[in-house]
Amino acid sequence: MHAVVRSALRQAVDFALPPRCPACGVITPAPHNFCLDCWQSLTFLGEPCCSRCGLPFDFAAGGGEEVECGSCLAEPPRFDRLRAAVAYGEVARKVALKLKYSGRPGVAETLARFMARHVAAGKGEALLVPVPLHRWRIWKRGYNQSALIATALAKRTGLAVELDLLRRVKATPLLRGLNRRERALAVRGAFAVKDGGKAALAGRQILLVDDVFTSGATANACARALKRAGAARVDIVCWARVVRAGPD
């Protein structure tokens, strides 16, 4: 009986509020599905790629060995591994902005569904930690989009999540338009582990969750703070990453 009632309620809701494409809003067969045009516009990322930053390669390296891109070899990032679900483009950007600025927290579940393939479900003692926002930005926006994604990933993978383990202790300017050095300076000292948080980090693998990876400045600053507090490894998982010569 309960199953029948739930089915009837779901049909009524779908009739009144049909599921729509997360990017363009076209009606879709099921929630969290992209329409065909938007789906075909997405570039999904995976192997072959840089073993460190996830930059896609045209060809796989021979012998099955892990290979890093030139940028990571020249200046190794503070994090150990980064994987993104898709390349940053028009559709990926639209979805990220809807989550970030349009008051659409349900989009976090959509992104988590695509990011989960880069997360080893329930494996080991990995801990999900979102990239934090400064309290003034949370007050203005009402939520941290990375925390919503991390919560959705925790439900899908069974991994533990700590939403306030890492904090943004310094308000930073928008990084858009800044060069690599300026971005690094803007986020220097901006992140810190909360008081009493070192015990949760000691010897742990951390999966740092974010929506978009652009230059690596924020990811590096977060990884630096986490490792200084005792994390053994910091990996990044995100919805989209800018694809170019490497994280700059």
Backbone torsions as a table, in degrees:
resi	resn	phi	psi	omega
1	MET	NA	-44.7	180.0
2	HIS	-61.4	-39.5	179.9
3	ALA	-64.2	-39.0	178.9
4	VAL	-65.1	-43.3	179.6
5	VAL	-63.9	-43.9	179.5
6	ARG	-62.5	-41.6	179.1
7	SER	-62.5	-42.6	179.9
8	ALA	-65.2	-41.8	178.8
9	LEU	-64.4	-39.9	179.9
10	ARG	-64.5	-41.5	178.6
11	GLN	-63.8	-39.1	179.0
12	ALA	-65.2	-42.3	179.1
13	VAL	-65.6	-42.9	179.8
14	ASP	-63.6	-32.4	178.8
15	PHE	-70.5	-42.8	-178.6
16	ALA	-78.1	-39.9	-178.7
17	LEU	-130.6	76.8	-175.9
18	PRO	-64.3	147.7	177.7
19	PRO	-62.6	144.7	-176.7
20	ARG	-130.8	156.4	177.4
21	CYS	-59.1	130.2	-178.5
22	PRO	-61.8	-21.4	-176.8
23	ALA	-95.2	-54.3	-171.8
24	CYS	-106.2	-14.0	177.1
25	GLY	88.8	2.8	176.8
26	VAL	-66.5	143.1	179.0
27	ILE	-63.0	134.0	-179.1
28	THR	-122.9	163.8	-177.9
29	PRO	-64.5	-29.1	-175.1
30	ALA	-148.2	157.4	177.9
31	PRO	-60.7	149.1	175.9
32	HIS	69.9	11.3	176.5
33	ASN	-96.4	139.0	173.0
34	PHE	-85.5	151.0	172.6
35	CYS	-69.7	167.3	-175.0
36	LEU	-60.7	-42.9	-177.8
37	ASP	-64.2	-45.0	-180.0
38	CYS	-68.1	-39.5	177.9
39	TRP	-59.1	-44.5	-178.6
40	GLN	-70.1	-19.7	179.3
41	SER	-83.5	-14.9	179.5
42	LEU	-80.5	141.0	173.9
43	THR	-109.8	107.3	-177.6
44	PHE	-80.6	138.0	-175.1
45	LEU	-104.9	147.4	179.1
46	GLY	-179.1	-157.0	178.6
47	GLU	-71.4	148.8	-4.0
48	PRO	-80.6	144.2	-179.5
49	CYS	-158.9	170.0	174.8
50	CYS	-61.0	130.4	-177.4
51	SER	-66.6	-17.0	-179.3
52	ARG	-97.6	-61.7	-171.5
53	CYS	-97.9	-5.8	177.7
54	GLY	78.6	9.4	176.9
55	LEU	-60.4	125.8	-177.1
56	PRO	-66.7	140.5	175.0
57	PHE	-104.6	153.4	177.1
58	ASP	-73.1	-32.4	-177.0
59	PHE	-136.0	150.8	177.2
60	ALA	-78.1	146.0	176.9
61	ALA	-72.8	145.1	178.8
62	GLY	-72.9	153.3	176.4
63	GLY	81.5	1.6	177.2
64	GLY	70.1	13.9	-178.2
65	GLU	-82.9	154.1	178.1
66	GLU	-79.7	134.6	-176.8
67	VAL	-127.4	137.4	177.1
68	GLU	-101.1	151.6	177.5
69	CYS	-72.3	167.2	-177.6
70	GLY	-61.0	-37.0	-179.0
71	SER	-64.8	-42.2	180.0
72	CYS	-69.9	-33.3	177.4
73	LEU	-69.2	-39.0	-178.1
74	ALA	-72.1	-39.6	-178.7
75	GLU	-143.8	86.6	-175.3
76	PRO	-57.3	132.6	177.1
77	PRO	-66.2	162.8	177.4
78	ARG	-72.0	-28.1	178.7
79	PHE	-83.0	163.6	-175.9
80	ASP	-94.0	-29.6	-176.5
81	ARG	-161.3	140.1	175.7
82	LEU	-130.5	135.5	174.3
83	ARG	-136.3	136.6	178.7
84	ALA	-121.7	149.6	-179.8
85	ALA	-70.3	-44.3	-175.6
86	VAL	-139.7	163.5	173.3
87	ALA	-79.0	144.6	-179.3
88	TYR	-69.3	122.9	179.3
89	GLY	-154.1	-168.8	-173.7
90	GLU	-60.8	-47.1	-178.3
91	VAL	-68.5	-45.9	178.6
92	ALA	-59.2	-39.0	179.3
93	ARG	-65.2	-44.9	-179.3
94	LYS	-58.4	-44.5	-178.0
95	VAL	-66.5	-43.9	179.7
96	ALA	-61.9	-39.8	-179.4
97	LEU	-69.8	-34.2	177.3
98	LYS	-63.4	-39.8	177.7
99	LEU	-69.1	-39.1	-171.2
100	LYS	-77.1	-43.1	-169.2
101	TYR	-123.1	-11.0	-173.5
102	SER	-102.9	11.4	178.4
103	GLY	62.8	42.2	-179.0
104	ARG	-118.3	67.6	-175.7
105	PRO	-61.0	-24.5	179.3
106	GLY	-63.5	-19.6	178.5
107	VAL	-64.1	-23.9	179.1
108	ALA	-58.9	-37.6	177.8
109	GLU	-64.7	-38.5	177.4
110	THR	-60.2	-49.7	-178.9
111	LEU	-63.7	-41.1	-179.3
112	ALA	-61.4	-35.4	179.3
113	ARG	-60.6	-37.7	-179.4
114	PHE	-83.3	-29.2	180.0
115	MET	-77.7	-23.5	-172.4
116	ALA	-60.5	-26.7	-179.1
117	ARG	-65.9	-17.7	177.8
118	HIS	-95.9	6.1	-179.9
119	VAL	-117.1	126.3	178.0
120	ALA	-73.8	107.8	-173.9
121	ALA	-60.1	121.1	173.4
122	GLY	60.6	15.9	-174.9
123	LYS	-86.8	128.0	174.6
124	GLY	63.4	-150.3	-176.4
125	GLU	-112.5	26.9	180.0
126	ALA	-60.8	144.4	-176.5
127	LEU	-123.7	127.1	177.8
128	LEU	-81.6	128.0	179.5
129	VAL	-135.0	122.6	178.9
130	PRO	-80.0	149.9	170.1
131	VAL	-64.8	124.7	-173.8
132	PRO	-82.3	156.7	169.9
133	LEU	-104.0	155.1	173.3
134	HIS	-68.8	149.0	-174.1
135	ARG	-58.3	-31.3	-179.9
136	TRP	-70.0	-34.9	179.0
137	ARG	-73.4	-36.0	175.3
138	ILE	-64.8	-40.8	179.1
139	TRP	-60.4	-39.3	-178.7
140	LYS	-74.5	-42.7	-175.7
141	ARG	-86.2	-33.0	-180.0
142	GLY	99.2	-13.0	-179.9
143	TYR	-166.2	164.8	174.4
144	ASN	-105.0	115.2	-175.8
145	GLN	-62.0	-33.9	179.3
146	SER	-68.2	-34.5	177.1
147	ALA	-67.5	-37.6	177.0
148	LEU	-64.1	-42.2	178.5
149	ILE	-65.2	-43.6	-179.7
150	ALA	-61.5	-39.7	178.4
151	THR	-64.3	-42.5	178.2
152	ALA	-65.4	-38.5	177.5
153	LEU	-65.8	-39.3	178.5
154	ALA	-60.3	-41.1	179.5
155	LYS	-66.3	-35.9	-176.8
156	ARG	-79.8	-30.5	-173.2
157	THR	-105.7	-19.3	-176.5
158	GLY	82.7	4.5	178.4
159	LEU	-79.4	153.3	177.6
160	ALA	-74.1	152.5	179.2
161	VAL	-134.1	140.1	175.9
162	GLU	-124.0	105.7	-171.5
163	LEU	-78.0	-24.5	-176.4
164	ASP	-122.0	20.2	179.9
165	LEU	-66.9	-41.5	178.7
166	LEU	-106.1	134.4	-176.5
167	ARG	-125.4	148.8	173.3
168	ARG	-94.9	105.6	-172.2
169	VAL	-92.6	-6.2	179.6
170	LYS	-134.3	128.9	175.9
171	ALA	-67.2	133.6	-178.4
172	THR	-118.9	151.9	178.0
173	PRO	-74.4	166.4	173.6
174	LEU	-62.3	134.8	-175.7
175	LEU	-85.5	-11.6	-179.1
176	ARG	-60.1	129.1	178.7
177	GLY	93.2	-10.1	178.4
178	LEU	-88.8	149.5	175.9
179	ASN	-81.8	-179.2	-173.8
180	ARG	-59.8	-47.0	-178.4
181	ARG	-65.5	-41.3	-179.6
182	GLU	-64.7	-38.2	178.1
183	ARG	-64.7	-44.1	-179.7
184	ALA	-61.9	-41.5	179.1
185	LEU	-67.2	-36.3	-177.3
186	ALA	-64.4	-33.6	-176.6
187	VAL	-101.8	2.9	179.7
188	ARG	-62.5	126.4	178.8
189	GLY	71.8	13.2	-176.0
190	ALA	-83.0	-15.5	-174.4
191	PHE	-123.8	145.7	179.0
192	ALA	-154.3	149.6	175.7
193	VAL	-77.9	139.9	-177.5
194	LYS	-63.4	158.5	177.3
195	ASP	-58.2	130.0	-179.3
196	GLY	82.2	4.6	-176.8
197	GLY	-85.3	-12.7	-176.4
198	LYS	-63.5	-31.8	-179.5
199	ALA	-63.0	-35.7	180.0
200	ALA	-74.2	-19.2	-176.7
201	LEU	-96.3	-24.2	-170.2
202	ALA	-52.0	113.8	176.3
203	GLY	70.6	12.0	-174.5
204	ARG	-93.7	153.9	168.0
205	GLN	-89.1	127.9	-179.2
206	ILE	-108.9	132.5	172.5
207	LEU	-105.2	102.3	-178.4
208	LEU	-81.4	125.1	-173.0
209	VAL	-106.2	131.1	176.9
210	ASP	-144.8	167.6	179.4
211	ASP	-87.0	-50.0	-177.0
212	VAL	-133.1	134.8	174.9
213	PHE	-104.6	119.4	-177.0
214	THR	-110.8	-66.8	-174.5
215	SER	-111.8	-20.8	-177.1
216	GLY	96.3	-6.7	-177.4
217	ALA	-62.9	-48.9	-179.5
218	THR	-66.3	-45.1	-179.8
219	ALA	-59.9	-43.1	179.7
220	ASN	-65.2	-41.2	-179.4
221	ALA	-65.4	-40.5	177.7
222	CYS	-65.4	-45.4	-179.4
223	ALA	-61.7	-39.5	178.8
224	ARG	-60.6	-46.6	-179.0
225	ALA	-65.0	-40.2	-178.7
226	LEU	-67.8	-41.4	-179.1
227	LYS	-71.3	-36.0	176.8
228	ARG	-63.6	-27.7	-179.7
229	ALA	-87.4	-1.1	173.7
230	GLY	119.6	-2.5	179.0
231	ALA	-64.3	137.3	-179.7
232	ALA	-80.4	-30.2	-175.7
233	ARG	-154.4	141.7	177.0
234	VAL	-128.9	113.4	175.4
235	ASP	-107.3	152.2	-179.8
236	ILE	-112.7	136.2	171.2
237	VAL	-130.9	130.3	-176.0
238	CYS	-144.2	168.0	179.4
239	TRP	-71.4	-50.3	-175.8
240	ALA	-141.5	151.9	174.1
241	ARG	-134.7	144.9	174.9
242	VAL	-68.7	131.2	-177.9
243	VAL	-105.5	115.5	174.8
244	ARG	-156.9	-151.6	-173.0
245	ALA	-65.0	-13.4	-179.5
246	GLY	149.8	171.7	179.5
247	PRO	-68.4	117.3	-178.6
248	ASP	-120.2	NA	NA
